[in-house]
Amino acid sequence: MAADGPADTLGTDLVATGRGDRTAFCRVYRATAPRLLAICQNVTRDRAAAEDVLQAVFVKIWQSAARFDPERARPMTWLGSIARNAAIDWYRAQRPAGDRSDQAIEAIPSATEPVDARIIREEGEDRAMGLVHELDEDLESQVRRIYLEGMTYAEAAEADGIPLGTLKSRVRRALITIRAKMLDD
């Protein structure tokens, strides 16, 4: 298998891990731990719990890497499924005795969106939020209220005591700036 890119390298490392290569396993860990932690935290909603689940995930990866088939699954999809399933198992174990409801689990994003696509999307969202933080304090507050808190432009303009048209223009320019910076990356 030729290592033409990060996914190929990850796949190669997973196959090597399946043969007991500890160095390859370390590379898999370094390349994927932050992403898999994010998946675990998305399910558990608790950083400490997500870290515990992640440890169990890497034990499971070590034990089952020999079953990874690069012809059947992309590496990050396979790893993401292990992480998501382990986190769901943790979540179910935390329920009070007798509670059989999986309503909260059903709200967790499923694997219908490939894990690697979701990670790319979430990284883009994180980058956008970082750019929002770079705005001046007043403009950041306005963008947050409108796009994250659901406030209308009129409500935000009234709260800030500025004309509606002025607020719309400021927010529009901020969004254009953010979009341009994201396209430059």
N, CA and C of each residue as an Amber inpcrd file, in Angstrom:
protein
   555
   0.8520000  -1.1850000   0.0000000   0.0000000   0.0000000   0.0000000
   0.8860000   1.2320000   0.0000000   0.7200000   2.0670000  -0.9850000
   1.5300000   3.2760000  -1.0880000   0.9830000   4.3540000  -0.1730000
   1.8670000   5.0560000   0.4520000   1.4490000   6.1330000   1.3500000
   1.4300000   7.4380000   0.5730000   0.3020000   7.7310000  -0.0720000
   0.1830000   8.9240000  -0.8940000  -0.3160000  10.1320000  -0.1310000
  -0.8530000   9.9590000   1.0270000  -1.3900000  11.0810000   1.7800000
  -1.6250000  10.6800000   3.2180000  -2.1730000  11.6070000   4.0220000
  -2.3910000  11.3330000   5.4390000  -3.2830000  10.1110000   5.6820000
  -4.3580000   9.9490000   4.8840000  -5.2460000   8.8050000   5.0860000
  -4.5180000   7.5100000   4.7600000  -3.6810000   7.5330000   3.6880000
  -2.9210000   6.3400000   3.3270000  -1.9080000   6.0000000   4.4120000
  -1.2510000   7.0350000   4.9530000  -0.2860000   6.8220000   6.0290000
  -0.9940000   6.2690000   7.2590000  -2.1410000   6.8260000   7.5820000
  -2.9020000   6.3490000   8.7330000  -3.3370000   4.9060000   8.5180000
  -3.8000000   4.6020000   7.3200000  -4.1920000   3.2260000   7.0060000
  -3.0220000   2.2670000   7.1260000  -1.8740000   2.6760000   6.6100000
  -0.6680000   1.8590000   6.7020000  -0.2910000   1.6360000   8.1650000
  -0.3810000   2.7040000   8.9560000  -0.0540000   2.5820000  10.3830000
  -1.0510000   1.6800000  11.1120000  -2.3160000   1.7330000  10.7310000
  -3.3020000   0.8450000  11.3610000  -3.0150000  -0.6160000  11.0300000
  -2.6730000  -0.8820000   9.7720000  -2.3290000  -2.2600000   9.3750000
  -1.1090000  -2.7250000  10.1620000  -0.0970000  -1.8570000  10.2800000
   1.1060000  -2.2070000  11.0400000   0.7760000  -2.4140000  12.5150000
  -0.1290000  -1.5920000  13.0510000  -0.5670000  -1.7640000  14.4410000
  -1.2080000  -3.1340000  14.6130000  -1.9680000  -3.5440000  13.6320000
  -2.5930000  -4.8720000  13.6740000  -1.5780000  -6.0010000  13.7240000
  -0.3780000  -5.7310000  13.2520000   0.7010000  -6.7260000  13.3240000
   1.5300000  -6.5670000  14.5890000   1.1050000  -5.6420000  15.4750000
   1.7970000  -5.4760000  16.7550000   2.8770000  -4.4110000  16.7610000
   2.9200000  -3.5630000  15.7630000   3.9400000  -2.5060000  15.6720000
   3.5720000  -1.3510000  16.6040000   4.2870000  -1.2610000  17.7270000
   4.0010000  -0.2260000  18.7290000   4.3330000   1.1820000  18.2160000
   5.3440000   1.3160000  17.4020000   5.7060000   2.6250000  16.8530000
   4.5930000   3.1390000  15.9460000   4.0390000   2.2560000  15.1340000
   2.9230000   2.6360000  14.2610000   1.7140000   3.0270000  15.1060000
   1.4970000   2.3000000  16.1890000   0.3730000   2.6110000  17.0870000
   0.5550000   4.0070000  17.6950000   1.7790000   4.3510000  18.0630000
   2.0470000   5.6960000  18.5970000   1.7370000   6.7600000  17.5540000
   2.0690000   6.4820000  16.2960000   1.7550000   7.4440000  15.2340000
   0.2420000   7.5790000  15.0520000  -0.4730000   6.4660000  15.1410000
  -1.9360000   6.5120000  15.0470000  -2.4800000   7.3680000  16.1860000
  -1.9590000   7.1570000  17.3730000  -2.4170000   7.9340000  18.5300000
  -2.1820000   9.4280000  18.3050000  -0.9560000   9.7860000  17.9510000
  -0.6300000  11.2100000  17.7680000  -1.4740000  11.8460000  16.6630000
  -1.7460000  11.0990000  15.6190000  -2.4860000  11.6540000  14.4800000
  -3.9870000  11.7770000  14.7410000  -4.5200000  10.9730000  15.6480000
  -5.9870000  10.9120000  15.7750000  -6.5540000  11.2390000  17.1430000
  -5.7420000  11.2580000  18.1750000  -6.2700000  11.4490000  19.5320000
  -7.1400000  12.6980000  19.6800000  -6.7280000  13.8630000  19.1690000
  -7.5960000  15.0460000  19.3440000  -8.9640000  14.8830000  18.6710000
  -8.9760000  14.2990000  17.4930000 -10.2460000  14.1120000  16.7800000
 -11.1350000  13.0910000  17.4840000 -10.5320000  12.0110000  17.9260000
 -11.3200000  10.9920000  18.6100000 -11.8120000  11.4970000  19.9610000
 -11.0100000  12.3110000  20.6320000 -11.4590000  12.9220000  21.8860000
 -12.6800000  13.8030000  21.6260000 -12.6620000  14.5450000  20.5360000
 -13.8050000  15.4030000  20.2000000 -15.0630000  14.5700000  19.9850000
 -14.9240000  13.4340000  19.3370000 -16.0750000  12.5490000  19.1230000
 -16.5940000  12.0480000  20.4660000 -15.6840000  11.6060000  21.3320000
 -16.0830000  11.1050000  22.6570000 -16.7540000  12.2080000  23.4730000
 -16.1940000  13.3980000  23.4170000 -16.7510000  14.4990000  24.1890000
 -18.1100000  14.9190000  23.6450000 -18.3030000  14.8040000  22.3510000
 -19.5910000  15.1310000  21.7460000 -20.6880000  14.2170000  22.2950000
 -20.3530000  12.9760000  22.5540000 -21.3320000  12.0220000  23.0750000
 -21.4790000  12.1530000  24.5890000 -20.3580000  12.2000000  25.3010000
 -20.4190000  12.1860000  26.7690000 -20.7810000  13.5410000  27.3660000
 -20.4570000  14.6050000  26.6440000 -20.6940000  15.9840000  27.1160000
 -19.9040000  16.2840000  28.3900000 -18.8050000  15.5610000  28.5710000
 -18.0010000  15.7090000  29.7840000 -16.5450000  15.4260000  29.4140000
 -15.6740000  16.4000000  29.5950000 -14.2750000  16.2670000  29.1730000
 -13.5640000  15.1200000  29.8930000 -13.7340000  15.0350000  31.2110000
 -13.0600000  13.9720000  31.9690000 -13.5500000  12.5990000  31.5290000
 -14.8470000  12.4690000  31.3470000 -15.4040000  11.1910000  30.8890000
 -14.8970000  10.8710000  29.4870000 -14.8280000  11.8890000  28.6280000
 -14.3520000  11.6790000  27.2600000 -12.9030000  11.1890000  27.2610000
 -12.0870000  11.7110000  28.1720000 -10.6930000  11.2680000  28.2640000
 -10.6250000   9.8050000  28.7100000 -11.4780000   9.4230000  29.6590000
 -11.5190000   8.0240000  30.0930000 -11.9580000   7.1140000  28.9560000
 -12.9920000   7.5400000  28.2370000 -13.4890000   6.7480000  27.1070000
 -12.3970000   6.6430000  26.0490000 -11.6820000   7.7370000  25.8040000
 -10.6220000   7.7200000  24.7900000  -9.5470000   6.6860000  25.1260000
  -9.2270000   6.5660000  26.4040000  -8.2410000   5.5580000  26.7930000
  -8.7420000   4.1650000  26.4220000 -10.0110000   3.8930000  26.7120000
 -10.5910000   2.6030000  26.3560000 -10.6390000   2.4190000  24.8390000
 -10.8670000   3.5070000  24.1150000 -10.8990000   3.4580000  22.6530000
  -9.5440000   3.0050000  22.1150000  -8.4620000   3.5510000  22.6460000
  -7.1480000   3.1630000  22.1250000  -6.7610000   1.7440000  22.5210000
  -7.2510000   1.2790000  23.6490000  -7.0520000  -0.1370000  23.9880000
  -7.7760000  -0.9940000  22.9580000  -9.0050000  -0.6170000  22.6350000
  -9.7890000  -1.3650000  21.6520000  -9.1350000  -1.3030000  20.2670000
  -8.5950000  -0.1470000  19.9060000  -7.9140000  -0.0250000  18.6110000
  -6.7120000  -0.9690000  18.5610000  -5.9330000  -0.9860000  19.6340000
  -4.7750000  -1.8840000  19.6910000  -5.2110000  -3.3320000  19.5380000
  -6.2990000  -3.6890000  20.2200000  -6.7620000  -5.0780000  20.2000000
  -7.4200000  -5.4770000  18.8790000  -8.0060000  -4.5160000  18.1680000
  -8.7680000  -4.8840000  16.9720000  -8.1690000  -4.3670000  15.6650000
  -7.0120000  -3.7570000  15.7110000  -6.4110000  -3.2010000  14.4980000
  -6.1590000  -4.2660000  13.4310000  -5.9520000  -5.4970000  13.8310000
  -5.7270000  -6.5680000  12.8460000  -6.9590000  -6.7760000  11.9730000
  -8.1290000  -6.3480000  12.4450000  -9.3590000  -6.4970000  11.6550000
  -9.6060000  -5.3160000  10.7260000  -8.7870000  -4.2660000  10.8310000
  -8.9620000  -3.1200000   9.9350000  -8.6040000  -3.5250000   8.5170000
  -9.4950000  -3.2200000   7.5780000  -9.2780000  -3.5270000   6.1710000
  -9.3640000  -2.2250000   5.3750000  -8.2340000  -1.7320000   4.8890000
  -8.2410000  -0.4590000   4.1660000  -9.0600000  -0.5050000   2.8780000
  -9.3840000  -1.6890000   2.4070000 -10.2190000  -1.8150000   1.2080000
 -11.6970000  -1.6240000   1.5320000 -12.0640000  -1.7880000   2.7980000
 -13.4740000  -1.7070000   3.1910000 -13.8410000  -0.4250000   3.9140000
 -12.8740000   0.2390000   4.5340000 -13.1970000   1.4410000   5.3210000
 -12.0330000   2.4210000   5.2730000 -12.3850000   3.6940000   5.3300000
 -11.3530000   4.7160000   5.4610000 -10.8980000   4.7120000   6.9190000
  -9.6260000   4.9600000   7.1470000  -9.0890000   4.8550000   8.5090000
  -9.8300000   5.7020000   9.5400000 -10.0800000   6.9780000   9.2310000
 -10.7230000   7.8470000  10.2140000 -12.1720000   7.4380000  10.4460000
 -12.8270000   6.9160000   9.4270000 -14.2030000   6.4410000   9.5970000
 -14.2190000   5.2470000  10.5420000 -13.2900000   4.3340000  10.3400000
 -13.2000000   3.1400000  11.1850000 -12.8890000   3.5270000  12.6330000
 -11.9090000   4.4010000  12.8100000 -11.5320000   4.8460000  14.1560000
 -12.6620000   5.6360000  14.8110000 -13.3010000   6.5030000  14.0430000
 -14.4020000   7.3000000  14.5740000 -15.5620000   6.4460000  15.0370000
 -15.8220000   5.3670000  14.3080000 -16.9030000   4.4590000  14.7140000
 -16.5860000   3.7890000  16.0430000 -15.3430000   3.3810000  16.2110000
 -14.9380000   2.7730000  17.4830000 -15.1250000   3.7810000  18.6170000
 -14.6860000   5.0140000  18.3970000 -14.8010000   6.0450000  19.4370000
 -16.2590000   6.3470000  19.7560000 -17.0620000   6.5130000  18.7320000
 -18.4800000   6.8420000  18.9460000 -19.1770000   5.7080000  19.6860000
 -18.9410000   4.4670000  19.2630000 -19.5950000   3.3250000  19.9160000
 -19.1560000   3.1840000  21.3680000 -17.8720000   3.4060000  21.6430000
 -17.3880000   3.3220000  23.0290000 -18.0210000   4.4220000  23.8830000
 -18.1490000   5.6130000  23.3230000 -18.7540000   6.7180000  24.0670000
 -20.2390000   6.4570000  24.3200000 -20.9250000   5.8930000  23.3490000
 -22.3400000   5.5510000  23.5390000 -22.4780000   4.4730000  24.6070000
 -21.5910000   3.4840000  24.5890000 -21.6110000   2.4560000  25.6390000
 -21.4160000   3.0910000  27.0090000 -20.4740000   4.0430000  27.1170000
 -20.2600000   4.7560000  28.3820000 -21.5330000   5.4830000  28.7820000
 -22.1340000   6.1790000  27.8360000 -23.3470000   6.9540000  28.1090000
 -24.4530000   6.0430000  28.6430000 -24.6520000   4.9220000  27.9940000
 -25.7100000   3.9870000  28.4230000 -25.4300000   3.4430000  29.8210000
 -24.1610000   3.2280000  30.1300000 -23.8070000   2.7020000  31.4520000
 -24.0600000   3.7320000  32.5510000 -24.1270000   5.0130000  32.2060000
 -24.3340000   6.0710000  33.1950000 -25.7980000   6.2990000  33.5450000
 -26.6990000   5.7510000  32.7430000 -28.1320000   5.9690000  32.9900000
 -28.5490000   5.3380000  34.3050000 -29.5320000   5.9520000  34.9420000
 -30.0710000   5.3400000  36.1590000 -30.6610000   3.9620000  35.8380000
 -30.6090000   3.0670000  36.8170000 -31.1490000   1.7210000  36.6210000
 -32.6120000   1.8060000  36.1940000 -32.9690000   1.0270000  35.2060000
 -34.3470000   0.9910000  34.7440000 -34.6630000   1.9800000  33.6370000
 -33.7870000   2.9530000  33.4020000 -34.0200000   3.9300000  32.3320000
 -33.5620000   3.3080000  31.0180000 -34.5020000   3.0190000  30.1450000
 -34.1940000   2.3720000  28.8750000 -34.2340000   3.3590000  27.7100000
 -34.4470000   4.6230000  27.9910000 -34.6040000   5.6180000  26.9410000
 -33.2670000   5.9370000  26.2850000 -33.2620000   5.9480000  24.9740000
 -32.0800000   6.3420000  24.2240000 -32.3350000   7.6360000  23.4690000
 -33.2700000   8.4530000  23.9640000 -33.6090000   9.6890000  23.2560000
 -32.3970000  10.6000000  23.1080000 -31.6020000  10.7340000  24.1500000
 -30.4330000  11.6140000  24.0640000 -29.4080000  11.0590000  23.0850000
 -29.2660000   9.7430000  23.0450000 -28.3200000   9.1300000  22.1130000
 -28.7750000   9.3650000  20.6800000 -30.0690000   9.3170000  20.4450000
 -30.5790000   9.5290000  19.0920000 -30.2540000  10.9300000  18.5890000
 -30.0690000  11.8790000  19.4930000 -29.7420000  13.2480000  19.0980000
 -28.2680000  13.4080000  18.7370000 -27.4510000  12.4120000  19.0590000
 -26.0280000  12.4680000  18.7530000 -25.8490000  12.2090000  17.2640000
 -25.0280000  13.0160000  16.5900000 -24.8410000  12.8050000  15.1540000
 -24.3910000  11.3810000  14.8580000 -25.0240000  10.7830000  13.8830000
 -24.6860000   9.4050000  13.5430000 -23.5780000   9.3760000  12.5180000
 -23.2260000   8.1790000  12.1360000 -22.1610000   8.0060000  11.1590000
 -22.6490000   8.2520000   9.7400000 -23.8930000   8.7620000   9.5720000
 -24.3610000   9.0460000   8.2180000 -23.4970000  10.1280000   7.5800000
 -22.9940000  11.0600000   8.3770000 -21.9870000  11.9880000   7.8890000
 -20.6570000  11.3470000   8.2310000 -19.8380000  11.0630000   7.2270000
 -18.5570000  10.4150000   7.5340000 -17.8000000  11.1970000   8.6030000
 -17.1700000  10.4630000   9.4870000 -16.4730000  11.0760000  10.6130000
 -15.4500000  12.0890000  10.1290000 -14.6880000  11.7320000   9.0990000
 -13.6670000  12.6680000   8.6490000 -14.2910000  13.9340000   8.0600000
 -15.4370000  13.8110000   7.4080000 -16.1240000  15.0000000   6.8860000
 -16.6220000  15.8700000   8.0340000 -17.1520000  15.2200000   9.0850000
 -17.6270000  15.9750000  10.2400000 -16.4640000  16.6740000  10.9360000
 -15.3360000  16.0150000  11.0170000 -14.1620000  16.6170000  11.6530000
 -13.7050000  17.8360000  10.8630000 -13.6840000  17.7160000   9.5340000
 -13.2970000  18.8520000   8.7040000 -14.2830000  19.9990000   8.9090000
 -15.5830000  19.6750000   8.9420000 -16.5970000  20.7040000   9.1570000
 -16.4050000  21.3650000  10.5170000 -16.1800000  20.5530000  11.5520000
 -16.0170000  21.1010000  12.8980000 -14.7400000  21.9330000  13.0140000
 -13.6810000  21.5080000  12.3210000 -12.4530000  22.3070000  12.3370000
 -12.7010000  23.6610000  11.6690000 -13.5090000  23.6550000  10.5940000
 -13.8780000  24.9120000   9.9400000 -14.6820000  25.7970000  10.8710000
 -15.5940000  25.1820000  11.6270000 -16.3820000  25.9460000  12.5880000
 -15.4940000  26.5250000  13.6730000 -14.5370000  25.7300000  14.1330000
 -13.5970000  26.2210000  15.1500000 -12.7750000  27.3870000  14.6050000
 -12.3410000  27.2740000  13.3500000 -11.5690000  28.3560000  12.7260000
 -12.4230000  29.6200000  12.6360000 -13.6910000  29.4610000  12.2180000
 -14.5920000  30.6170000  12.1200000 -14.7750000  31.2680000  13.4860000
 -14.9530000  30.4610000  14.5220000 -15.1230000  31.0230000  15.8660000
 -13.8520000  31.7430000  16.3140000 -12.6940000  31.2250000  15.9470000
 -11.4470000  31.9020000  16.2660000 -11.3770000  33.2670000  15.5970000
 -11.8660000  33.3430000  14.3590000 -11.8790000  34.6260000  13.6500000
 -12.8920000  35.5870000  14.2610000 -14.0020000  35.0580000  14.7660000
 -14.9710000  35.9150000  15.4530000 -14.3100000  36.5130000  16.6900000
 -13.5110000  35.7150000  17.3990000 -12.8040000  36.2120000  18.5920000
 -11.8130000  37.3240000  18.2530000 -11.3390000  37.3550000  17.0110000
 -10.3770000  38.3800000  16.6040000 -11.0370000  39.7300000  16.3140000
 -12.3690000  39.7520000  16.2050000 -13.0780000  41.0090000  15.9530000
 -12.9670000  41.9090000  17.1820000 -13.2020000  43.2190000  16.9810000
 -13.1990000  44.0770000  18.1650000 -14.3510000  43.6500000  19.0720000
 -14.2190000  43.9530000  20.3290000 -15.1240000  43.4320000  21.3600000
 -16.6040000  43.6860000  21.0620000 -16.9430000  44.9100000  20.6490000
 -18.3490000  45.2260000  20.3650000 -18.8750000  44.4220000  19.1910000
 -18.1030000  44.3250000  18.1270000 -18.5340000  43.6050000  16.9410000
 -18.6360000  42.1050000  17.2230000 -17.6850000  41.5810000  17.9780000
 -17.7570000  40.1630000  18.3640000 -19.0500000  39.8980000  19.1220000
 -19.3700000  40.7770000  20.0550000 -20.5880000  40.6320000  20.8430000
 -21.8260000  40.6630000  19.9480000 -21.8440000  41.5580000  18.9770000
 -22.9890000  41.6590000  18.0740000 -23.1350000  40.4000000  17.2130000
 -22.0350000  39.9290000  16.6570000 -22.0720000  38.7160000  15.8300000
 -22.5300000  37.5280000  16.6710000 -22.0220000  37.4030000  17.8810000
 -22.4080000  36.3010000  18.7690000 -23.9080000  36.3380000  19.0800000
 -24.4000000  37.5170000  19.4180000 -25.8180000  37.6040000  19.7760000
 -26.7070000  37.2350000  18.5980000 -26.3440000  37.6660000  17.4000000
 -27.1820000  37.4170000  16.2320000 -27.0570000  35.9780000  15.7570000
 -25.8400000  35.4630000  15.6460000 -25.6430000  34.1440000  15.0390000
 -25.5690000  32.9930000  16.0270000 -25.2750000  33.2570000  17.2750000
 -25.1800000  32.1610000  18.2410000 -26.3090000  32.1660000  19.2540000
 -26.7950000  33.3380000  19.6080000 -27.8460000  33.4300000  20.6140000
 -29.2270000  33.6060000  20.0050000 -29.2950000  33.7890000  18.6790000
 -30.5800000  33.8730000  18.0080000 -31.2910000  35.2060000  18.1160000
 -30.5860000  36.2290000  18.5220000 -31.1860000  37.5530000  18.6230000
 -31.3850000  38.1050000  17.2100000 -32.4580000  38.8410000  16.9780000
 -32.6650000  39.4520000  15.6710000 -31.7800000  40.6840000  15.5470000
 -31.5890000  41.1310000  14.3150000 -30.8180000  42.3580000  14.1000000
 -31.4700000  43.5240000  14.8490000 -32.7860000  43.6010000  14.7700000
 -33.5000000  44.7030000  15.4290000 -33.2830000  44.6690000  16.9410000
 -33.3440000  43.4790000  17.5420000 -33.1270000  43.3500000  18.9840000
 -31.6950000  43.7410000  19.3590000 -30.7340000  43.2980000  18.5530000
 -29.3300000  43.6190000  18.8360000 -29.0750000  45.1190000  18.6830000
 -29.6780000  45.7160000  17.6410000 -29.5050000  47.1660000  17.4320000
 -30.0870000  47.9400000  18.6030000 -31.2470000  47.5190000  19.0450000
 -31.8820000  48.1870000  20.1870000 -31.0450000  48.0170000  21.4530000
 -30.5310000  46.8040000  21.6840000 -29.7230000  46.5430000  22.8800000
 -28.4580000  47.4060000  22.8910000 -27.8850000  47.6560000  21.6990000
 -26.6650000  48.4510000  21.6060000 -26.9460000  49.9410000  21.4400000
 -28.2150000  50.2770000  21.1970000 -28.5720000  51.6750000  21.0160000
 -28.0040000  52.2800000  19.7440000 -27.9500000  51.4630000  18.6680000
 -27.4410000  51.9640000  17.3830000 -28.5020000  51.7260000  16.3070000
 -28.4480000  52.4720000  15.2250000 -29.4210000  52.2770000  14.1480000
 -29.3120000  50.8790000  13.5340000 -30.4350000  50.3360000  13.1450000
 -30.4960000  48.9920000  12.5760000 -29.5940000  48.8730000  11.3450000
 -29.6480000  49.8310000  10.4530000 -28.8200000  49.7980000   9.2420000
 -27.3340000  49.7760000   9.5550000 -26.9340000  50.5120000  10.5740000
 -25.5230000  50.5410000  10.9840000 -25.0860000  49.1670000  11.4700000
 -25.9230000  48.5380000  12.2950000 -25.5920000  47.2150000  12.8110000
 -25.4910000  46.2080000  11.6690000 -26.4670000  46.2350000  10.7690000
 -26.4450000  45.2940000   9.6450000 -25.1740000  45.4650000   8.8160000
 -24.7880000  46.7120000   8.5600000 -23.5790000  46.9750000   7.7660000
 -22.3260000  46.4650000   8.4780000 -22.2290000  46.7290000   9.7720000
 -21.0570000  46.2720000  10.5420000 -20.9450000  44.7580000  10.5380000
 -22.0570000  44.0940000  10.8040000 -22.0500000  42.6270000  10.8620000
 -21.7410000  42.0540000   9.4860000 -22.3160000  42.6290000   8.4430000
 -22.0570000  42.1470000   7.0790000 -20.5740000  42.2750000   6.7420000
 -19.9590000  43.4160000   7.0430000 -18.5280000  43.5970000   6.7780000
 -17.6980000  42.5880000   7.5760000 -18.0960000  42.3470000   8.8190000
 -17.3700000  41.3670000   9.6450000 -17.4460000  39.9810000   9.0260000
 -18.6130000  39.6020000   8.5490000 -18.7750000  38.2810000   7.9400000
 -17.9830000  38.1600000   6.6430000 -17.9410000  39.2240000   5.8670000
 -17.1400000  39.2230000   4.6320000 -15.6650000  39.0410000   4.9690000
 -15.2050000  39.7350000   6.0110000 -13.8140000  39.6180000   6.4460000
 -13.5090000  38.1940000   6.9130000 -14.3910000  37.6190000   7.7110000
 -14.2010000  36.2530000   8.2110000 -14.1690000  35.2710000   7.0420000
 -15.1120000  35.4020000   6.1190000 -15.1800000  34.5080000   4.9620000
 -13.8890000  34.5990000   4.1430000 -13.3840000  35.8220000   3.9140000
 -12.1560000  35.9990000   3.1340000 -10.9740000  35.3430000   3.8320000
 -10.8710000  35.4940000   5.1410000  -9.7670000  34.8780000   5.8860000
  -9.8620000  33.3630000   5.8340000 -11.0740000  32.8240000   5.8850000
 -11.2290000  31.3680000   5.8350000 -10.8460000  30.8350000   4.4610000
 -11.1370000  31.5900000   3.4180000 -10.7710000  31.1550000   2.0670000
  -9.2710000  31.2380000   1.8370000  -8.6050000  32.1480000   2.5670000
  -7.1460000  32.2870000   2.4410000  -6.4140000  31.1290000   3.0960000
  -7.0360000  30.4810000   4.0690000  -6.3780000  29.3760000   4.7990000
  -6.2910000  28.1240000   3.9730000
